């Protein structure tokens, strides 16, 4: 996914499902300048990591 879409998902009122290598994650923040997104595993906020936006996939 691109950084712009990650920002849209973060700002959305509804839940939009996002995966990181098959793991359901929540987007916590987006650093558009660096193309990085901070995410955490769904149901486990302690499992946070910063990844390139391109590694995220929107689930349809």
N, C-alpha and C positions, 0 to 999 in steps of 0.2 A: 504494500500500500504506500501511497505517497504521504508526505508530511501534512499536506493540506487536508486530505481525507481524515487523517488521525485527529487533526484539530476539530474537524466537523463532528466526528464521533464523540470526542471529549465534551463538546458543547451541546450535544443533542439531549433533548428531554427524555427520549425513549431509549431503551437499552438496545444497543447494536452489538451483536456478538462478534468478537475478535479472537482469533487464534494465533498463537506463537508456536510453530512446530507441532501443531495438534493439541496444544494445551490452551484451554479457555482462559483469557486474561481480561483484566480491566485496564483501561488507559488512565493513568494518574496525571501525567503532564506531557507536554510536547515542547521540545527545543527545536523550533523550525530552522534556526540558524545552523545548527549542527546536524539536523536530520535525525535526531534521536527522540525516542519515546520512552518514558518511564511507565512500566506496567507492573501489575502484580497478578499472581495466579488467582483466578476466581475462587472465592471461599478461603483464601489464605493471604491476607494482606502482608504478612511477614515475608512472603516469597516475592520480593520486589527486585526488579532488574531494569537496566537501561539498555535498549536495543535499537538498532537502526530501524526506521519506519518501514523500510522495504521488507523486513522479516515478518511483518504482521500481515495477516490475511483476514479480510472481512468474510464472515460466514453468512451465506445467503440461504 
